Amino acid sequence: MEKPETQYLNNFERIAELRKDKNLRQVDIATMLGMSQRNYSHIEQGEYDFTSRQLIVLAKLFDVSIDYLIGLTDEKKPYSKSKSFKLIIDKQTLD
């Protein structure tokens, strides 16, 4: 089984790869997130964590799900809102 540290580093590498695919610099993303380039660099290196707000901004920017960003899935596409809402309604109906 993979060590958690290695798994998290892979997730940060994923975010760096998405940034590079859009031809964005660390300073570009840092500005969008309201932080310094230095702090953003620490995040890409796995030294700091993103806040939930920052993950939402990144997911929208890269058009991927937060689950993809943090490595819970390899499926890039975000869930549709209608599908998520239906799942909530179905669960409430079952309870």
N, CA, C and O atoms as a Tinker XYZ file with bonds, in Angstrom:
   380  protein
     1  N      0.843000   -1.190000    0.000000    73     2
     2  CA     0.000000    0.000000    0.000000    64     1     3
     3  C      0.886000    1.250000    0.000000    63     2     4     5
     4  O      1.930000    1.284000    0.650000    81     3
     5  N      0.458000    2.261000   -0.729000    73     3     6
     6  CA     1.223000    3.489000   -0.878000    64     5     7
     7  C      1.174000    4.295000    0.419000    63     6     8     9
     8  O      0.132000    4.365000    1.072000    81     7
     9  N      2.303000    4.903000    0.790000    73     7    10
    10  CA     2.359000    5.751000    1.973000    64     9    11
    11  C      1.498000    6.990000    1.747000    63    10    12    13
    12  O      1.456000    7.512000    0.633000    81    11
    13  N      0.809000    7.470000    2.784000    73    11    14
    14  CA    -0.001000    8.682000    2.619000    64    13    15
    15  C      0.801000    9.874000    2.114000    63    14    16    17
    16  O      0.293000   10.658000    1.312000    81    15
    17  N      2.063000   10.029000    2.574000    73    15    18
    18  CA     2.869000   11.161000    2.135000    64    17    19
    19  C      3.049000   11.143000    0.618000    63    18    20    21
    20  O      2.962000   12.182000   -0.036000    81    19
    21  N      3.299000    9.961000    0.065000    73    19    22
    22  CA     3.486000    9.823000   -1.383000    64    21    23
    23  C      2.190000   10.125000   -2.113000    63    22    24    25
    24  O      2.195000   10.789000   -3.149000    81    23
    25  N      1.087000    9.640000   -1.578000    73    23    26
    26  CA    -0.214000    9.885000   -2.193000    64    25    27
    27  C     -0.479000   11.391000   -2.250000    63    26    28    29
    28  O     -0.924000   11.894000   -3.282000    81    27
    29  N     -0.218000   12.112000   -1.171000    73    27    30
    30  CA    -0.479000   13.544000   -1.158000    64    29    31
    31  C      0.438000   14.277000   -2.124000    63    30    32    33
    32  O      0.004000   15.208000   -2.802000    81    31
    33  N      1.701000   13.871000   -2.195000    73    31    34
    34  CA     2.600000   14.510000   -3.146000    64    33    35
    35  C      2.083000   14.347000   -4.567000    63    34    36    37
    36  O      2.175000   15.275000   -5.370000    81    35
    37  N      1.545000   13.188000   -4.883000    73    35    38
    38  CA     0.989000   12.973000   -6.215000    64    37    39
    39  C     -0.170000   13.922000   -6.487000    63    38    40    41
    40  O     -0.336000   14.391000   -7.612000    81    39
    41  N     -0.973000   14.209000   -5.464000    73    39    42
    42  CA    -2.091000   15.129000   -5.648000    64    41    43
    43  C     -1.586000   16.542000   -5.934000    63    42    44    45
    44  O     -2.155000   17.246000   -6.768000    81    43
    45  N     -0.524000   16.958000   -5.249000    73    43    46
    46  CA     0.026000   18.280000   -5.504000    64    45    47
    47  C      0.656000   18.335000   -6.892000    63    46    48    49
    48  O      0.595000   19.363000   -7.565000    81    47
    49  N      1.257000   17.236000   -7.314000    73    47    50
    50  CA     1.797000   17.166000   -8.675000    64    49    51
    51  C      0.673000   17.291000   -9.694000    63    50    52    53
    52  O      0.859000   17.894000  -10.750000    81    51
    53  N     -0.474000   16.734000   -9.390000    73    51    54
    54  CA    -1.636000   16.818000  -10.277000    64    53    55
    55  C     -2.056000   18.267000  -10.458000    63    54    56    57
    56  O     -2.354000   18.694000  -11.574000    81    55
    57  N     -2.082000   19.021000   -9.374000    73    55    58
    58  CA    -2.476000   20.428000   -9.441000    64    57    59
    59  C     -1.443000   21.221000  -10.246000    63    58    60    61
    60  O     -1.815000   22.080000  -11.044000    81    59
    61  N     -0.169000   20.946000  -10.048000    73    59    62
    62  CA     0.885000   21.624000  -10.823000    64    61    63
    63  C      0.747000   21.300000  -12.307000    63    62    64    65
    64  O      0.931000   22.170000  -13.158000    81    63
    65  N      0.424000   20.053000  -12.610000    73    63    66
    66  CA     0.251000   19.654000  -14.008000    64    65    67
    67  C     -0.929000   20.383000  -14.646000    63    66    68    69
    68  O     -0.831000   20.839000  -15.785000    81    67
    69  N     -2.035000   20.496000  -13.925000    73    67    70
    70  CA    -3.195000   21.227000  -14.446000    64    69    71
    71  C     -2.835000   22.687000  -14.711000    63    70    72    73
    72  O     -3.243000   23.257000  -15.723000    81    71
    73  N     -2.081000   23.281000  -13.811000    73    71    74
    74  CA    -1.649000   24.669000  -13.981000    64    73    75
    75  C     -0.798000   24.813000  -15.241000    63    74    76    77
    76  O     -1.011000   25.721000  -16.044000    81    75
    77  N      0.152000   23.923000  -15.402000    73    75    78
    78  CA     1.045000   23.984000  -16.564000    64    77    79
    79  C      0.287000   23.738000  -17.867000    63    78    80    81
    80  O      0.605000   24.343000  -18.891000    81    79
    81  N     -0.712000   22.854000  -17.838000    73    79    82
    82  CA    -1.528000   22.587000  -19.030000    64    81    83
    83  C     -2.257000   23.837000  -19.507000    63    82    84    85
    84  O     -2.536000   23.978000  -20.697000    81    83
    85  N     -2.565000   24.744000  -18.583000    73    83    86
    86  CA    -3.247000   25.995000  -18.931000    64    85    87
    87  C     -2.243000   27.126000  -19.185000    63    86    88    89
    88  O     -2.623000   28.284000  -19.361000    81    87
    89  N     -0.963000   26.768000  -19.200000    73    87    90
    90  CA     0.100000   27.755000  -19.410000    64    89    91
    91  C      0.039000   28.898000  -18.397000    63    90    92    93
    92  O      0.237000   30.063000  -18.741000    81    91
    93  N     -0.237000   28.543000  -17.154000    73    91    94
    94  CA    -0.273000   29.528000  -16.077000    64    93    95
    95  C      0.955000   29.378000  -15.195000    63    94    96    97
    96  O      1.473000   28.277000  -15.008000    81    95
    97  N      1.408000   30.490000  -14.661000    73    95    98
    98  CA     2.536000   30.474000  -13.735000    64    97    99
    99  C      2.004000   30.375000  -12.311000    63    98   100   101
   100  O      0.828000   30.632000  -12.056000    81    99
   101  N      2.873000   30.006000  -11.400000    73    99   102
   102  CA     2.464000   29.936000   -9.993000    64   101   103
   103  C      1.938000   31.284000   -9.525000    63   102   104   105
   104  O      0.959000   31.339000   -8.782000    81   103
   105  N      2.573000   32.369000   -9.947000    73   103   106
   106  CA     2.139000   33.696000   -9.520000    64   105   107
   107  C      0.736000   34.012000  -10.037000    63   106   108   109
   108  O     -0.016000   34.718000   -9.366000    81   107
   109  N      0.369000   33.503000  -11.217000    73   107   110
   110  CA    -0.979000   33.714000  -11.757000    64   109   111
   111  C     -2.024000   33.073000  -10.856000    63   110   112   113
   112  O     -3.025000   33.698000  -10.505000    81   111
   113  N     -1.780000   31.806000  -10.482000    73   111   114
   114  CA    -2.731000   31.098000   -9.617000    64   113   115
   115  C     -2.751000   31.732000   -8.229000    63   114   116   117
   116  O     -3.813000   31.900000   -7.630000    81   115
   117  N     -1.576000   32.080000   -7.726000    73   115   118
   118  CA    -1.489000   32.697000   -6.395000    64   117   119
   119  C     -2.326000   33.973000   -6.337000    63   118   120   121
   120  O     -3.028000   34.219000   -5.356000    81   119
   121  N     -2.249000   34.774000   -7.385000    73   119   122
   122  CA    -3.033000   36.014000   -7.439000    64   121   123
   123  C     -4.525000   35.712000   -7.413000    63   122   124   125
   124  O     -5.280000   36.376000   -6.702000    81   123
   125  N     -4.957000   34.714000   -8.181000    73   123   126
   126  CA    -6.370000   34.321000   -8.191000    64   125   127
   127  C     -6.837000   33.854000   -6.819000    63   126   128   129
   128  O     -7.994000   34.050000   -6.447000    81   127
   129  N     -5.931000   33.236000   -6.072000    73   127   130
   130  CA    -6.281000   32.695000   -4.755000    64   129   131
   131  C     -6.040000   33.697000   -3.626000    63   130   132   133
   132  O     -6.344000   33.412000   -2.468000    81   131
   133  N     -5.499000   34.860000   -3.959000    73   131   134
   134  CA    -5.262000   35.885000   -2.949000    64   133   135
   135  C     -4.119000   35.549000   -2.003000    63   134   136   137
   136  O     -4.199000   35.811000   -0.803000    81   135
   137  N     -3.060000   34.971000   -2.545000    73   135   138
   138  CA    -1.906000   34.615000   -1.717000    64   137   139
   139  C     -0.633000   34.963000   -2.466000    63   138   140   141
   140  O     -0.665000   35.312000   -3.646000    81   139
   141  N      0.478000   34.864000   -1.770000    73   139   142
   142  CA     1.760000   35.121000   -2.420000    64   141   143
   143  C      2.179000   33.916000   -3.258000    63   142   144   145
   144  O      1.728000   32.794000   -3.028000    81   143
   145  N      3.046000   34.170000   -4.230000    73   143   146
   146  CA     3.574000   33.084000   -5.050000    64   145   147
   147  C      4.356000   32.111000   -4.182000    63   146   148   149
   148  O      4.327000   30.902000   -4.415000    81   147
   149  N      5.047000   32.628000   -3.195000    73   147   150
   150  CA     5.837000   31.780000   -2.292000    64   149   151
   151  C      4.946000   30.783000   -1.545000    63   150   152   153
   152  O      5.266000   29.597000   -1.466000    81   151
   153  N      3.822000   31.271000   -0.997000    73   151   154
   154  CA     2.905000   30.366000   -0.294000    64   153   155
   155  C      2.300000   29.343000   -1.251000    63   154   156   157
   156  O      2.142000   28.172000   -0.905000    81   155
   157  N      1.962000   29.799000   -2.467000    73   155   158
   158  CA     1.420000   28.864000   -3.449000    64   157   159
   159  C      2.450000   27.794000   -3.793000    63   158   160   161
   160  O      2.114000   26.617000   -3.926000    81   159
   161  N      3.697000   28.210000   -3.934000    73   159   162
   162  CA     4.772000   27.265000   -4.221000    64   161   163
   163  C      4.874000   26.198000   -3.131000    63   162   164   165
   164  O      5.079000   25.020000   -3.424000    81   163
   165  N      4.730000   26.618000   -1.880000    73   163   166
   166  CA     4.752000   25.659000   -0.764000    64   165   167
   167  C      3.608000   24.660000   -0.879000    63   166   168   169
   168  O      3.766000   23.490000   -0.529000    81   167
   169  N      2.466000   25.111000   -1.364000    73   167   170
   170  CA     1.328000   24.212000   -1.534000    64   169   171
   171  C      1.628000   23.187000   -2.619000    63   170   172   173
   172  O      1.394000   21.994000   -2.428000    81   171
   173  N      2.145000   23.647000   -3.758000    73   171   174
   174  CA     2.466000   22.706000   -4.841000    64   173   175
   175  C      3.540000   21.705000   -4.429000    63   174   176   177
   176  O      3.611000   20.607000   -4.980000    81   175
   177  N      4.357000   22.072000   -3.484000    73   175   178
   178  CA     5.401000   21.172000   -2.995000    64   177   179
   179  C      4.882000   20.249000   -1.891000    63   178   180   181
   180  O      5.614000   19.389000   -1.401000    81   179
   181  N      3.617000   20.432000   -1.501000    73   179   182
   182  CA     3.033000   19.574000   -0.487000    64   181   183
   183  C      3.340000   19.983000    0.935000    63   182   184   185
   184  O      3.115000   19.210000    1.865000    81   183
   185  N      3.851000   21.184000    1.118000    73   183   186
   186  CA     4.215000   21.652000    2.455000    64   185   187
   187  C      3.037000   22.300000    3.189000    63   186   188   189
   188  O      2.969000   22.244000    4.417000    81   187
   189  N      2.121000   22.907000    2.453000    73   187   190
   190  CA     0.914000   23.522000    3.015000    64   189   191
   191  C     -0.289000   22.904000    2.330000    63   190   192   193
   192  O     -0.165000   22.279000    1.277000    81   191
   193  N     -1.454000   23.082000    2.938000    73   191   194
   194  CA    -2.705000   22.591000    2.355000    64   193   195
   195  C     -3.525000   23.756000    1.808000    63   194   196   197
   196  O     -3.413000   24.890000    2.273000    81   195
   197  N     -4.345000   23.450000    0.817000    73   195   198
   198  CA    -5.319000   24.414000    0.320000    64   197   199
   199  C     -6.484000   24.499000    1.292000    63   198   200   201
   200  O     -6.805000   23.527000    1.976000    81   199
   201  N     -7.114000   25.666000    1.351000    73   199   202
   202  CA    -8.373000   25.792000    2.088000    64   201   203
   203  C     -9.491000   25.270000    1.193000    63   202   204   205
   204  O     -9.288000   25.076000   -0.006000    81   203
   205  N    -10.647000   25.046000    1.760000    73   203   206
   206  CA   -11.772000   24.574000    0.948000    64   205   207
   207  C    -12.154000   25.620000   -0.096000    63   206   208   209
   208  O    -12.511000   25.261000   -1.217000    81   207
   209  N    -12.086000   26.897000    0.246000    73   207   210
   210  CA   -12.404000   27.956000   -0.716000    64   209   211
   211  C    -11.430000   27.917000   -1.885000    63   210   212   213
   212  O    -11.839000   28.061000   -3.037000    81   211
   213  N    -10.158000   27.726000   -1.602000    73   211   214
   214  CA    -9.152000   27.668000   -2.653000    64   213   215
   215  C     -9.366000   26.456000   -3.558000    63   214   216   217
   216  O     -9.178000   26.546000   -4.771000    81   215
   217  N     -9.758000   25.329000   -2.974000    73   215   218
   218  CA   -10.045000   24.135000   -3.782000    64   217   219
   219  C    -11.222000   24.384000   -4.720000    63   218   220   221
   220  O    -11.210000   23.935000   -5.866000    81   219
   221  N    -12.227000   25.091000   -4.241000    73   219   222
   222  CA   -13.387000   25.411000   -5.082000    64   221   223
   223  C    -12.955000   26.279000   -6.259000    63   222   224   225
   224  O    -13.355000   26.028000   -7.396000    81   223
   225  N    -12.141000   27.298000   -5.994000    73   223   226
   226  CA   -11.648000   28.182000   -7.061000    64   225   227
   227  C    -10.856000   27.377000   -8.087000    63   226   228   229
   228  O    -11.049000   27.541000   -9.291000    81   227
   229  N     -9.969000   26.512000   -7.614000    73   227   230
   230  CA    -9.149000   25.702000   -8.527000    64   229   231
   231  C    -10.005000   24.734000   -9.339000    63   230   232   233
   232  O     -9.777000   24.558000  -10.536000    81   231
   233  N    -10.985000   24.109000   -8.699000    73   231   234
   234  CA   -11.853000   23.169000   -9.414000    64   233   235
   235  C    -12.603000   23.883000  -10.535000    63   234   236   237
   236  O    -12.737000   23.344000  -11.634000    81   235
   237  N    -13.088000   25.085000  -10.265000    73   235   238
   238  CA   -13.785000   25.853000  -11.296000    64   237   239
   239  C    -12.818000   26.304000  -12.391000    63   238   240   241
   240  O    -13.152000   26.240000  -13.575000    81   239
   241  N    -11.644000   26.752000  -12.012000    73   239   242
   242  CA   -10.654000   27.212000  -12.978000    64   241   243
   243  C    -10.245000   26.096000  -13.933000    63   242   244   245
   244  O    -10.167000   26.306000  -15.144000    81   243
   245  N     -9.986000   24.911000  -13.387000    73   243   246
   246  CA    -9.499000   23.798000  -14.200000    64   245   247
   247  C    -10.628000   22.913000  -14.736000    63   246   248   249
   248  O    -10.374000   21.964000  -15.478000    81   247
   249  N    -11.871000   23.223000  -14.361000    73   247   250
   250  CA   -13.046000   22.462000  -14.784000    64   249   251
   251  C    -12.902000   20.978000  -14.428000    63   250   252   253
   252  O    -13.099000   20.092000  -15.259000    81   251
   253  N    -12.553000   20.748000  -13.166000    73   251   254
   254  CA   -12.431000   19.393000  -12.627000    64   253   255
   255  C    -13.150000   19.344000  -11.289000    63   254   256   257
   256  O    -13.502000   20.380000  -10.724000    81   255
   257  N    -13.364000   18.150000  -10.790000    73   255   258
   258  CA   -13.986000   18.022000   -9.469000    64   257   259
   259  C    -12.935000   18.191000   -8.384000    63   258   260   261
   260  O    -11.746000   17.968000   -8.614000    81   259
   261  N    -13.380000   18.583000   -7.213000    73   259   262
   262  CA   -12.475000   18.654000   -6.061000    64   261   263
   263  C    -11.957000   17.258000   -5.744000    63   262   264   265
   264  O    -10.805000   17.102000   -5.340000    81   263
   265  N    -12.787000   16.254000   -5.922000    73   263   266
   266  CA   -12.338000   14.868000   -5.716000    64   265   267
   267  C    -11.138000   14.554000   -6.604000    63   266   268   269
   268  O    -10.214000   13.863000   -6.176000    81   267
   269  N    -11.146000   15.052000   -7.823000    73   267   270
   270  CA   -10.006000   14.844000   -8.729000    64   269   271
   271  C     -8.775000   15.595000   -8.213000    63   270   272   273
   272  O     -7.671000   15.051000   -8.194000    81   271
   273  N     -8.976000   16.845000   -7.796000    73   271   274
   274  CA    -7.857000   17.645000   -7.298000    64   273   275
   275  C     -7.152000   16.988000   -6.118000    63   274   276   277
   276  O     -5.925000   17.029000   -6.021000    81   275
   277  N     -7.926000   16.383000   -5.222000    73   275   278
   278  CA    -7.317000   15.817000   -4.016000    64   277   279
   279  C     -7.028000   14.323000   -4.139000    63   278   280   281
   280  O     -6.602000   13.686000   -3.176000    81   279
   281  N     -7.262000   13.771000   -5.325000    73   279   282
   282  CA    -6.854000   12.398000   -5.591000    64   281   283
   283  C     -7.818000   11.311000   -5.177000    63   282   284   285
   284  O     -7.430000   10.146000   -5.079000    81   283
   285  N     -9.077000   11.669000   -4.930000    73   283   286
   286  CA   -10.067000   10.650000   -4.570000    64   285   287
   287  C    -10.603000    9.916000   -5.789000    63   286   288   289
   288  O    -11.174000    8.832000   -5.669000    81   287
   289  N    -10.416000   10.510000   -6.962000    73   287   290
   290  CA   -10.856000    9.889000   -8.208000    64   289   291
   291  C     -9.916000   10.305000   -9.333000    63   290   292   293
   292  O     -9.221000   11.316000   -9.236000    81   291
   293  N     -9.905000    9.522000  -10.386000    73   291   294
   294  CA    -9.164000    9.888000  -11.584000    64   293   295
   295  C    -10.092000   10.473000  -12.639000    63   294   296   297
   296  O     -9.653000   10.806000  -13.740000    81   295
   297  N    -11.369000   10.599000  -12.308000    73   295   298
   298  CA   -12.376000   11.193000  -13.196000    64   297   299
   299  C    -12.298000   12.710000  -13.070000    63   298   300   301
   300  O    -12.580000   13.261000  -12.006000    81   299
   301  N    -11.918000   13.386000  -14.149000    73   299   302
   302  CA   -11.711000   14.834000  -14.089000    64   301   303
   303  C    -12.999000   15.636000  -13.991000    63   302   304   305
   304  O    -13.065000   16.627000  -13.264000    81   303
   305  N    -14.014000   15.213000  -14.714000    73   303   306
   306  CA   -15.226000   16.026000  -14.828000    64   305   307
   307  C    -15.934000   16.189000  -13.500000    63   306   308   309
   308  O    -16.109000   15.224000  -12.755000    81   307
   309  N    -16.346000   17.432000  -13.203000    73   307   310
   310  CA   -17.124000   17.648000  -11.980000    64   309   311
   311  C    -18.499000   17.008000  -12.098000    63   310   312   313
   312  O    -19.010000   16.794000  -13.198000    81   311
   313  N    -19.075000   16.711000  -10.969000    73   311   314
   314  CA   -20.417000   16.138000  -10.953000    64   313   315
   315  C    -21.418000   17.192000  -11.407000    63   314   316   317
   316  O    -21.257000   18.378000  -11.122000    81   315
   317  N    -22.443000   16.753000  -12.107000    73   315   318
   318  CA   -23.473000   17.714000  -12.501000    64   317   319
   319  C    -24.307000   18.076000  -11.276000    63   318   320   321
   320  O    -24.540000   17.241000  -10.402000    81   319
   321  N    -24.746000   19.311000  -11.226000    73   319   322
   322  CA   -25.517000   19.761000  -10.066000    64   321   323
   323  C    -26.831000   19.006000   -9.963000    63   322   324   325
   324  O    -27.260000   18.661000   -8.863000    81   323
   325  N    -27.472000   18.745000  -11.089000    73   323   326
   326  CA   -28.759000   18.067000  -11.050000    64   325   327
   327  C    -28.614000   16.641000  -10.524000    63   326   328   329
   328  O    -29.473000   16.157000   -9.786000    81   327
   329  N    -27.530000   15.972000  -10.902000    73   327   330
   330  CA   -27.298000   14.609000  -10.427000    64   329   331
   331  C    -27.052000   14.617000   -8.915000    63   330   332   333
   332  O    -27.603000   13.784000   -8.196000    81   331
   333  N    -26.233000   15.546000   -8.432000    73   331   334
   334  CA   -25.950000   15.638000   -7.003000    64   333   335
   335  C    -27.231000   15.912000   -6.232000    63   334   336   337
   336  O    -27.475000   15.302000   -5.190000    81   335
   337  N    -28.052000   16.829000   -6.740000    73   335   338
   338  CA   -29.302000   17.172000   -6.077000    64   337   339
   339  C    -30.222000   15.961000   -6.025000    63   338   340   341
   340  O    -30.856000   15.711000   -5.000000    81   339
   341  N    -30.303000   15.205000   -7.119000    73   339   342
   342  CA   -31.150000   14.018000   -7.159000    64   341   343
   343  C    -30.694000   12.999000   -6.118000    63   342   344   345
   344  O    -31.527000   12.371000   -5.466000    81   343
   345  N    -29.398000   12.830000   -5.955000    73   343   346
   346  CA   -28.889000   11.892000   -4.965000    64   345   347
   347  C    -29.294000   12.300000   -3.553000    63   346   348   349
   348  O    -29.626000   11.445000   -2.732000    81   347
   349  N    -29.270000   13.602000   -3.265000    73   347   350
   350  CA   -29.686000   14.084000   -1.952000    64   349   351
   351  C    -31.162000   13.802000   -1.736000    63   350   352   353
   352  O    -31.552000   13.328000   -0.669000    81   351
   353  N    -31.986000   14.088000   -2.733000    73   351   354
   354  CA   -33.427000   13.859000   -2.625000    64   353   355
   355  C    -33.709000   12.373000   -2.436000    63   354   356   357
   356  O    -34.506000   12.001000   -1.575000    81   355
   357  N    -33.061000   11.516000   -3.232000    73   355   358
   358  CA   -33.264000   10.075000   -3.115000    64   357   359
   359  C    -32.880000    9.568000   -1.725000    63   358   360   361
   360  O    -33.576000    8.726000   -1.157000    81   359
   361  N    -31.778000   10.076000   -1.180000    73   359   362
   362  CA   -31.333000    9.660000    0.142000    64   361   363
   363  C    -32.343000   10.084000    1.204000    63   362   364   365
   364  O    -32.639000    9.314000    2.118000    81   363
   365  N    -32.871000   11.296000    1.093000    73   363   366
   366  CA   -33.841000   11.782000    2.065000    64   365   367
   367  C    -35.131000   10.963000    1.981000    63   366   368   369
   368  O    -35.779000   10.709000    2.996000    81   367
   369  N    -35.489000   10.563000    0.789000    73   367   370
   370  CA   -36.699000    9.760000    0.604000    64   369   371
   371  C    -36.553000    8.390000    1.274000    63   370   372   373
   372  O    -37.512000    7.849000    1.824000    81   371
   373  N    -35.340000    7.844000    1.216000    73   371   374
   374  CA   -35.092000    6.532000    1.799000    64   373   375
   375  C    -35.058000    6.542000    3.318000    63   374   376   377
   376  O    -35.347000    5.525000    3.948000    81   375
   377  N    -34.708000    7.675000    3.915000    73   375   378
   378  CA   -34.576000    7.737000    5.374000    64   377   379
   379  C    -35.900000    7.813000    6.072000    63   378   380
   380  O    -35.948000    7.871000    7.301000    81   379
